Amino acid sequence: MHPGLCSPPAQLQPESGASRRGELQSPAARQKWSEGGSHHVGVRPGRAISQCGGGGGGGGGGSRDRGLLFGAAAGRPRSGEAGGLPQLARSRSPLAGVGGRPLGRASAQAPPPRPRPAPPGLRGGTGRASPRGPATSGVAVSALSAPDRRPSLAPRADAMKIKDAKKPSFPWFGMDIGGTLVKLSYFEPIDITAEEEQEEVESLKSIRKYLTSNVAYGSTGIRDVHLELKDLTLFGRRGNLHFIRFPTQDLPTFIQMGRDKNFSTLQTVLCATGGGAYKFEKDFRTIGNLHLHKLDELDCLVKGLLYIDSVSFNGQAECYYFANASEPERCQKMPFNLDDPYPLLVVNIGSGVSILAVHSKDNYKRVTGTSLGGGTFLGLCSLLTGCESFEEALEMASKGDSTQADKLVRDIYGGDYERFGLPGWAVASSFGNMIYKEKRESVSKEDLARATLVTITNNIGSVARMCAVNEKINRVVFVGNFLRVNTLSMKLLAYALDYWSKGQLKALFLEHEI
């Protein structure tokens, strides 16, 4: 592994202020979330937009626990709450089977990189990493299309609400229950006929109104408005696809609310993917009277990626890359068409990392993975800096200088290691300077956060590069919750793959991080 694989020149600074679709929300702003509301139907994971997902039933007052709030009546956002919530991390949304042709390969590919010097160091600016929404659509959407593989549920077979595999009853949900976040996809029909509206039960109307009229649910639930897919067709119905997320630690509250609101009167089966679909299956069954139709998360990841790129993202390109990633003044986000996507290396960065080689929609394999992922970054930052959230850790990192903690090649050789082509600015030892007392006393929390981010990103980039070379694949798509509001890491990855591969590898990203 090359030292400092992902270490860009010193000029590579994080973008200042908010970029793309929203701004990082302050802790105070995040507390101003809507009160009251209907059934906790609104928690949707990107990967599992299962059409057979269940909605809440019954009325009554709101229920709150650990900040996740869903009540019986649609709540109104408090003042100052609307718009601009942090973008959703690209949750893996298995849009599998939701329709649409697989996206193809980019007709307009990025221009070949031009030779450029690699200045020293990796320093932070005063700005923060620009927040961008995670892609939650793919994985959750994939699960949404799963109803045609209905599970056998003997204990509740007579209570099944899925009347038709092709046209499941509303509401349609899909869940991706990850190690850190639950991502939920909700399909809001907009072609409801007068007859349907008349026959629609009150609880279903309440669910739809609550989910679509609020952008926050309690203190931890968020609907990523900027990721909404408008006016698309799913199973012959026109509607809008919404993406909601909340911490996995709040899942017990979600399940209990389902029981309190008689959620199972509308649906008895929820389509779900992710490890939590197995871990919490018994809780859903015994507490919520709900059964999970489980889908493999890697299947959902691949199908979701292809689906999300096959539908129009409100007139925008879904896939993009960073041109001139090493030159801040010239670096810009450029669209990349995936008209012919294969072969493709998919690097899914969640709590941990999985890497898949995709040769067709039905031919793919997990190549390898690493335990050093987004969970590692946040865990180490919490220990080293005392930060309380992913957003706080990223903001600190954007202001730090990793070279205060890391030992560089030039610190050992006095310059470049020319024999093996290692530039002096490359990282030789992550946190290597922390063995010196004077360095430990002078390093700041921001420096430590930046060094942690660079360490994790370096490792991911190095493993991804080796996999791409071994699999003979030159396009690498990075997805996952780690990239939510994390433009800094995306630019580091883009620069690293381009620099160390001499322009042979292209780092690609998605608007919906999946």
C-alpha positions as CSV (number, residue, x, y, z in Angstrom):
1,M,0.0,0.0,0.0
2,H,1.4,3.4,-1.0
3,P,1.9,5.8,1.9
4,G,-0.6,8.6,1.8
5,L,-2.7,7.1,-1.0
6,C,-5.5,9.6,-0.4
7,S,-3.3,12.5,0.7
8,P,-3.8,15.4,-1.7
9,P,-1.7,18.5,-2.0
10,A,-1.8,21.2,0.6
11,Q,-4.0,23.4,-1.5
12,L,-6.9,20.9,-1.4
13,Q,-9.2,22.5,1.0
14,P,-12.7,21.6,2.0
15,E,-15.4,23.8,0.5
16,S,-16.4,26.6,2.8
17,G,-20.0,27.1,3.8
18,A,-22.8,25.0,2.6
19,S,-22.7,23.4,-0.8
20,R,-24.9,21.4,-3.0
21,R,-28.3,21.0,-1.5
22,G,-28.4,22.0,2.1
23,E,-26.5,23.2,5.0
24,L,-25.2,21.4,8.0
25,Q,-27.8,22.0,10.6
26,S,-26.7,23.3,14.0
27,P,-27.5,21.2,17.1
28,A,-29.9,23.9,18.1
29,A,-31.7,23.8,14.8
30,R,-31.9,20.1,14.9
31,Q,-33.9,20.3,18.1
32,K,-36.6,22.3,16.5
33,W,-38.4,19.4,15.0
34,S,-42.1,19.1,14.6
35,E,-44.3,17.8,17.4
36,G,-47.3,15.5,17.1
37,G,-48.1,13.6,14.1
38,S,-49.2,10.3,12.9
39,H,-47.9,6.9,12.8
40,H,-44.3,6.3,12.8
41,V,-44.7,5.1,9.3
42,G,-42.2,7.7,8.3
43,V,-39.0,5.9,9.0
44,R,-37.6,4.7,5.7
45,P,-34.3,3.4,4.7
46,G,-32.8,4.0,1.4
47,R,-32.3,0.5,0.4
48,A,-35.7,-1.0,1.2
49,I,-38.5,0.9,-0.4
50,S,-40.7,-2.1,0.0
51,Q,-44.0,-1.7,-1.5
52,C,-45.4,-4.0,1.1
53,G,-44.2,-1.9,4.0
54,G,-46.7,-1.1,6.6
55,G,-48.2,2.1,7.8
56,G,-49.5,3.0,11.2
57,G,-53.0,2.8,12.2
58,G,-55.2,4.3,14.8
59,G,-55.4,7.7,16.4
60,G,-54.3,9.0,19.7
61,G,-51.6,11.3,21.0
62,G,-48.0,11.5,20.0
63,S,-45.4,9.0,21.2
64,R,-41.8,10.0,21.9
65,D,-38.7,8.2,23.0
66,R,-35.0,9.0,22.4
67,G,-36.0,11.8,20.2
68,L,-38.0,9.9,17.6
69,L,-41.5,11.2,17.5
70,F,-44.6,10.1,15.7
71,G,-48.2,10.9,16.8
72,A,-51.7,10.4,15.6
73,A,-52.3,13.7,14.0
74,A,-50.1,15.4,11.4
75,G,-47.8,17.8,13.2
76,R,-46.7,21.2,11.9
77,P,-43.1,22.2,11.7
78,R,-42.0,24.7,14.3
79,S,-40.9,28.0,13.1
80,G,-37.4,28.1,11.6
81,E,-37.5,24.4,10.9
82,A,-38.4,24.2,7.2
83,G,-36.0,23.3,4.5
84,G,-32.2,22.8,4.4
85,L,-31.9,19.8,6.7
86,P,-28.7,17.9,6.4
87,Q,-28.6,15.8,3.3
88,L,-29.3,12.2,3.7
89,A,-26.3,10.0,3.6
90,R,-26.5,7.8,0.6
91,S,-28.2,5.1,2.2
92,R,-28.0,1.9,0.3
93,S,-31.4,1.8,-1.3
94,P,-32.0,-1.4,-2.9
95,L,-34.3,-0.2,-5.6
96,A,-34.1,-3.6,-6.9
97,G,-36.9,-4.6,-9.0
98,V,-38.6,-1.3,-8.8
99,G,-38.5,-0.9,-12.5
100,G,-36.5,1.1,-14.9
101,R,-33.6,0.0,-17.0
102,P,-30.2,-0.2,-15.6
103,L,-28.2,3.0,-16.0
104,G,-25.7,2.8,-18.6
105,R,-22.3,4.1,-18.9
106,A,-21.5,7.6,-19.2
107,S,-21.6,8.8,-22.7
108,A,-19.6,11.8,-21.7
109,Q,-16.7,10.7,-19.7
110,A,-14.2,12.7,-17.8
111,P,-11.3,14.2,-19.7
112,P,-7.9,12.6,-19.2
113,P,-6.1,14.1,-16.2
114,R,-3.2,16.4,-16.9
115,P,0.1,16.0,-15.1
116,R,0.4,18.2,-12.1
117,P,2.8,18.7,-9.2
118,A,1.8,17.3,-5.8
119,P,2.4,20.0,-3.2
120,P,3.1,19.1,0.4
121,G,0.8,18.4,3.3
122,L,-2.8,18.0,3.9
123,R,-4.1,21.1,5.6
124,G,-7.6,22.2,6.6
125,G,-9.2,25.5,5.9
126,T,-11.5,27.5,8.1
127,G,-14.5,26.4,6.2
128,R,-16.3,23.1,6.8
129,A,-16.9,20.2,4.5
130,S,-19.8,21.0,2.4
131,P,-22.9,19.0,3.4
132,R,-24.4,17.0,0.8
133,G,-27.2,14.6,1.0
134,P,-26.6,10.9,1.3
135,A,-28.1,8.6,-1.2
136,T,-30.7,6.7,0.5
137,S,-32.7,5.9,-2.4
138,G,-31.1,2.9,-4.0
139,V,-31.2,0.2,-1.3
140,A,-34.5,1.1,0.1
141,V,-36.1,1.4,-3.2
142,S,-34.9,-2.0,-4.1
143,A,-36.6,-3.6,-1.2
144,L,-39.7,-1.7,-2.2
145,S,-40.0,-3.9,-5.3
146,A,-39.8,-7.1,-3.3
147,P,-43.4,-8.1,-2.7
148,D,-43.5,-10.5,-5.5
149,R,-41.4,-12.8,-3.3
150,R,-43.9,-13.1,-0.5
151,P,-42.7,-15.0,2.5
152,S,-44.6,-17.8,4.1
153,L,-46.1,-16.6,7.3
154,A,-48.3,-19.4,8.7
155,P,-49.2,-17.7,12.0
156,R,-50.5,-14.6,10.2
157,A,-51.3,-15.9,6.7
158,D,-55.0,-15.0,7.1
159,A,-54.1,-11.5,8.1
160,M,-51.9,-10.7,5.1
161,K,-52.7,-7.4,3.6
162,I,-50.9,-7.9,0.3
163,K,-53.7,-8.7,-2.0
164,D,-51.7,-8.8,-5.2
165,A,-48.0,-9.3,-5.8
166,K,-48.0,-6.7,-8.6
167,K,-50.3,-4.2,-6.8
168,P,-49.7,-4.4,-3.1
169,S,-51.9,-2.3,-0.9
170,F,-50.7,1.1,0.4
171,P,-48.7,2.3,2.2
172,W,-45.5,1.3,0.4
173,F,-42.3,1.3,2.5
174,G,-38.9,-0.1,2.3
175,M,-36.3,-0.2,5.2
176,D,-32.6,-0.5,5.4
177,I,-31.7,-1.2,9.0
178,G,-28.0,-0.5,9.3
179,G,-25.6,-0.6,12.2
180,T,-25.9,3.2,12.7
181,L,-28.9,4.5,10.8
182,V,-32.3,3.2,9.7
183,K,-33.1,4.4,6.2
184,L,-36.7,4.3,5.1
185,S,-38.2,4.9,1.6
186,Y,-41.8,5.9,1.3
187,F,-43.8,6.1,-1.9
188,E,-46.5,8.8,-1.9
189,P,-49.1,8.1,-4.6
190,I,-50.2,11.3,-6.5
191,D,-52.6,9.6,-8.9
192,I,-55.3,8.7,-6.3
193,T,-58.7,8.6,-7.9
194,A,-61.8,10.1,-6.3
195,E,-63.1,6.6,-5.6
196,E,-59.9,5.6,-4.0
197,E,-59.9,8.7,-1.8
198,Q,-63.4,8.0,-0.7
199,E,-62.6,4.4,0.3
200,E,-59.2,5.3,1.9
201,V,-59.2,4.7,5.6
202,E,-58.5,7.6,7.8
203,S,-55.3,6.1,9.3
204,L,-53.8,5.9,5.8
205,K,-54.6,9.5,5.0
206,S,-53.1,10.5,8.3
207,I,-49.9,8.7,7.6
208,R,-49.5,10.3,4.2
209,K,-50.2,13.8,5.5
210,Y,-47.8,13.5,8.4
211,L,-44.9,12.1,6.4
212,T,-45.2,14.5,3.5
213,S,-46.0,17.7,5.5
214,N,-43.0,17.4,7.9
215,V,-39.3,17.4,7.4
216,A,-38.4,16.3,10.9
217,Y,-39.9,13.8,13.3
218,G,-39.0,14.2,16.9
219,S,-35.4,15.2,17.5
220,T,-33.7,12.4,15.4
221,G,-35.9,11.6,12.5
222,I,-35.2,13.5,9.2
223,R,-36.8,13.5,5.8
224,D,-34.2,14.5,3.2
225,V,-36.3,16.8,1.0
226,H,-33.4,17.4,-1.4
227,L,-33.3,13.7,-2.3
228,E,-37.0,13.3,-3.1
229,L,-37.8,11.8,-6.5
230,K,-40.8,13.5,-8.0
231,D,-43.5,12.2,-10.3
232,L,-42.0,8.7,-11.0
233,T,-43.9,5.5,-11.9
234,L,-43.7,2.5,-9.6
235,F,-45.7,-0.6,-10.2
236,G,-48.0,1.3,-12.5
237,R,-48.7,4.1,-10.0
238,R,-47.4,7.7,-10.2
239,G,-46.0,9.2,-7.1
240,N,-43.1,10.8,-5.2
241,L,-40.4,8.8,-3.4
242,H,-39.4,10.2,0.0
243,F,-36.3,9.3,2.0
244,I,-36.3,9.4,5.8
245,R,-33.6,8.4,8.3
246,F,-33.2,8.0,12.1
247,P,-30.6,6.4,14.4
248,T,-30.8,2.6,14.7
249,Q,-30.8,3.0,18.5
250,D,-34.3,4.5,18.1
251,L,-35.7,1.4,16.3
252,P,-37.3,0.0,19.5
253,T,-39.3,3.2,19.7
254,F,-40.3,2.8,16.1
255,I,-41.5,-0.7,16.7
256,Q,-43.4,0.1,19.9
257,M,-45.1,3.0,18.2
258,G,-46.3,0.7,15.5
259,R,-47.9,-1.5,18.1
260,D,-49.4,1.5,19.9
261,K,-50.9,2.9,16.7
262,N,-52.1,-0.5,15.4
263,F,-49.8,-0.3,12.5
264,S,-50.6,-3.9,11.5
265,T,-54.2,-3.0,10.6
266,L,-52.8,-1.6,7.3
267,Q,-49.9,-3.9,6.7
268,T,-48.5,-7.0,8.3
269,V,-45.4,-7.3,6.3
270,L,-42.5,-4.8,5.9
271,C,-39.7,-5.3,3.3
272,A,-36.4,-4.8,4.9
273,T,-32.7,-5.2,4.3
274,G,-29.5,-4.7,6.3
275,G,-28.2,-6.6,9.3
276,G,-30.9,-5.1,11.5
277,A,-33.6,-7.0,9.5
278,Y,-32.2,-10.1,11.1
279,K,-31.2,-8.7,14.5
280,F,-34.6,-7.0,15.1
281,E,-36.8,-9.5,13.4
282,K,-38.1,-11.0,16.6
283,D,-38.9,-7.6,18.0
284,F,-40.9,-6.7,15.0
285,R,-42.9,-9.9,15.2
286,T,-43.5,-10.1,19.0
287,I,-43.9,-6.4,19.8
288,G,-45.2,-4.9,16.6
289,N,-47.1,-7.8,15.2
290,L,-45.3,-7.3,12.0
291,H,-43.3,-9.7,9.8
292,L,-40.2,-8.7,7.8
293,H,-39.7,-9.8,4.2
294,K,-35.9,-9.8,4.2
295,L,-33.7,-9.0,1.2
296,D,-30.0,-9.4,0.9
297,E,-28.3,-6.0,1.4
298,L,-25.7,-6.5,-1.3
299,D,-28.3,-7.5,-3.8
300,C,-30.3,-4.4,-2.8
301,L,-27.2,-2.3,-3.1
302,V,-26.4,-3.3,-6.7
303,K,-30.0,-3.2,-7.8
304,G,-30.6,0.1,-6.0
305,L,-27.6,1.7,-7.6
306,L,-28.8,0.7,-11.1
307,Y,-32.3,1.8,-10.4
308,I,-31.5,5.1,-8.9
309,D,-29.4,6.0,-12.0
310,S,-32.1,4.7,-14.4
311,V,-34.8,7.2,-13.2
312,S,-34.6,10.9,-13.7
313,F,-33.5,12.8,-10.6
314,N,-35.7,15.7,-11.2
315,G,-33.8,16.6,-14.3
316,Q,-30.3,16.2,-12.8
317,A,-27.6,13.6,-13.5
318,E,-27.3,11.1,-10.6
319,C,-23.7,10.1,-11.1
320,Y,-20.8,12.6,-11.1
321,Y,-17.1,13.0,-10.6
322,F,-14.7,15.7,-9.5
323,A,-12.6,17.2,-12.3
324,N,-9.2,18.7,-11.3
325,A,-9.6,17.4,-7.8
326,S,-6.1,18.5,-6.8
327,E,-6.6,22.1,-7.8
328,P,-9.2,23.9,-5.6
329,E,-9.5,26.8,-8.0
330,R,-10.3,24.5,-10.9
331,C,-12.0,21.6,-9.1
332,Q,-15.6,21.1,-10.1
333,K,-18.3,18.6,-10.0
334,M,-19.1,17.1,-13.4
335,P,-22.0,14.8,-14.5
336,F,-21.1,11.3,-15.6
337,N,-23.5,9.2,-17.6
338,L,-23.7,5.5,-16.9
339,D,-25.3,4.3,-20.1
340,D,-23.1,1.2,-20.0
341,P,-22.1,0.7,-16.4
342,Y,-20.2,-2.6,-16.5
343,P,-17.8,-3.5,-15.2
344,L,-18.0,-1.4,-12.1
345,L,-16.3,-1.5,-8.7
346,V,-18.7,-0.5,-5.9
347,V,-17.2,0.6,-2.6
348,N,-19.9,0.8,0.1
349,I,-18.8,2.8,3.1
350,G,-21.1,2.5,6.0
351,S,-20.0,1.6,9.6
352,G,-17.6,-0.8,7.8
353,V,-16.7,-1.2,4.2
354,S,-17.7,-3.8,1.5
355,I,-16.3,-3.8,-2.0
356,L,-18.2,-5.5,-4.9
357,A,-17.1,-6.2,-8.5
358,V,-20.2,-5.8,-10.7
359,H,-20.1,-7.3,-14.2
360,S,-23.8,-7.2,-14.9
361,K,-27.0,-6.7,-13.0
362,D,-27.0,-10.4,-12.1
363,N,-23.3,-11.1,-12.1
364,Y,-21.4,-9.5,-9.1
365,K,-19.4,-10.6,-6.2
366,R,-18.1,-9.3,-2.9
367,V,-14.4,-8.9,-3.4
368,T,-13.3,-7.9,0.1
369,G,-14.0,-5.3,2.8
370,T,-12.5,-3.6,5.8
371,S,-13.6,-2.9,9.3
372,L,-12.2,0.6,9.1
373,G,-15.1,2.7,7.9
374,G,-17.5,5.4,8.9
375,G,-18.1,3.9,12.3
376,T,-14.4,3.9,13.0
377,F,-14.0,7.5,12.0
378,L,-16.8,8.7,14.3
379,G,-15.7,6.3,17.1
380,L,-12.1,7.5,17.1
381,C,-13.2,11.2,16.8
382,S,-15.5,10.8,19.7
383,L,-12.6,9.4,21.8
384,L,-10.0,11.9,20.7
385,T,-12.1,15.1,20.5
386,G,-15.3,14.5,22.5
387,C,-17.5,15.3,19.5
388,E,-21.1,14.2,19.7
389,S,-22.1,13.7,16.1
390,F,-20.9,12.8,12.6
391,E,-21.5,16.4,11.5
392,E,-19.6,17.8,14.4
393,A,-16.6,15.5,13.6
394,L,-16.6,16.6,10.0
395,E,-16.7,20.3,10.8
396,M,-13.8,19.9,13.2
397,A,-11.8,17.9,10.6
398,S,-12.4,20.7,8.0
399,K,-10.6,23.1,10.2
400,G,-7.7,20.9,11.1
401,D,-4.2,20.1,9.8
402,S,-3.5,16.4,9.6
403,T,0.2,16.9,9.2
404,Q,0.4,18.0,12.8
405,A,-0.4,14.4,13.8
406,D,0.8,12.4,10.8
407,K,4.4,11.7,9.9
408,L,5.1,12.4,6.2
409,V,7.7,10.9,3.8
410,R,9.6,14.2,4.0
411,D,9.8,13.9,7.8
412,I,11.8,10.7,7.2
413,Y,13.7,11.4,4.0
414,G,14.0,15.1,4.1
415,G,12.1,15.3,0.8
416,D,10.8,12.9,-1.8
417,Y,11.7,9.2,-1.8
418,E,12.5,9.3,-5.5
419,R,13.6,5.7,-6.0
420,F,10.1,4.5,-5.4
421,G,8.2,7.6,-6.6
422,L,6.9,8.6,-3.2
423,P,6.4,12.4,-2.8
424,G,7.5,14.1,0.4
425,W,3.9,15.2,1.2
426,A,2.6,11.6,1.3
427,V,1.7,10.1,4.7
428,A,4.3,7.6,5.8
429,S,2.8,6.9,9.2
430,S,-0.7,8.0,10.3
431,F,-0.5,9.7,13.7
432,G,3.2,9.0,13.6
433,N,4.0,12.4,15.2
434,M,2.0,11.6,18.3
435,I,4.9,9.6,19.7
436,Y,6.6,12.9,20.6
437,K,5.4,14.7,23.8
438,E,5.9,18.2,22.3
439,K,3.7,17.2,19.3
440,R,1.0,15.8,21.6
441,E,1.0,19.0,23.6
442,S,0.6,21.2,20.5
443,V,-1.8,19.3,18.4
444,S,-5.4,20.5,18.4
445,K,-8.7,18.6,18.4
446,E,-9.3,19.8,14.9
447,D,-5.9,18.4,13.8
448,L,-6.8,15.0,15.4
449,A,-10.2,15.0,13.7
450,R,-8.6,15.8,10.3
451,A,-5.9,13.1,10.8
452,T,-8.6,10.6,11.7
453,L,-10.5,11.4,8.5
454,V,-7.4,11.2,6.4
455,T,-6.4,7.9,8.0
456,I,-9.8,6.2,7.3
457,T,-10.0,7.7,3.8
458,N,-6.5,6.6,3.0
459,N,-7.2,3.1,4.0
460,I,-10.4,2.9,2.0
461,G,-8.8,4.4,-1.1
462,S,-5.8,2.1,-0.9
463,V,-8.0,-1.0,-0.6
464,A,-10.3,0.2,-3.4
465,R,-7.3,0.9,-5.7
466,M,-5.9,-2.6,-5.2
467,C,-9.2,-4.2,-5.8
468,A,-9.7,-2.2,-9.0
469,V,-6.3,-3.2,-10.3
470,N,-6.8,-6.9,-9.4
471,E,-10.3,-7.0,-11.0
472,K,-9.2,-4.9,-14.0
473,I,-11.9,-2.4,-13.5
474,N,-11.2,1.3,-14.0
475,R,-14.4,2.9,-12.7
476,V,-15.0,3.0,-8.9
477,V,-18.3,4.1,-7.4
478,F,-18.1,5.2,-3.8
479,V,-21.4,5.1,-1.9
480,G,-22.6,4.8,1.7
481,N,-23.4,6.9,4.7
482,F,-19.8,7.9,5.4
483,L,-20.1,10.2,2.4
484,R,-23.1,12.1,3.7
485,V,-22.2,15.8,4.1
486,N,-18.6,14.7,3.5
487,T,-17.4,16.4,0.4
488,L,-13.9,16.5,1.9
489,S,-13.5,12.7,1.8
490,M,-14.9,12.5,-1.7
491,K,-12.4,15.0,-3.0
492,L,-9.6,13.1,-1.2
493,L,-10.7,9.8,-2.8
494,A,-11.0,11.4,-6.2
495,Y,-7.6,12.9,-6.0
496,A,-6.0,9.8,-4.7
497,L,-7.3,7.4,-7.3
498,D,-6.4,9.8,-10.1
499,Y,-2.9,10.6,-8.8
500,W,-1.7,7.1,-7.8
501,S,-3.2,5.4,-10.9
502,K,-1.8,8.1,-13.2
503,G,-5.3,8.8,-14.4
504,Q,-6.3,5.2,-15.1
505,L,-8.9,5.0,-12.3
506,K,-12.0,7.3,-12.1
507,A,-13.7,7.9,-8.7
508,L,-17.5,8.3,-9.2
509,F,-20.2,9.3,-6.7
510,L,-24.0,9.5,-6.6
511,E,-26.3,12.2,-5.5
512,H,-28.2,9.6,-3.6
513,E,-25.3,8.1,-1.6
514,I,-27.4,4.9,-1.4
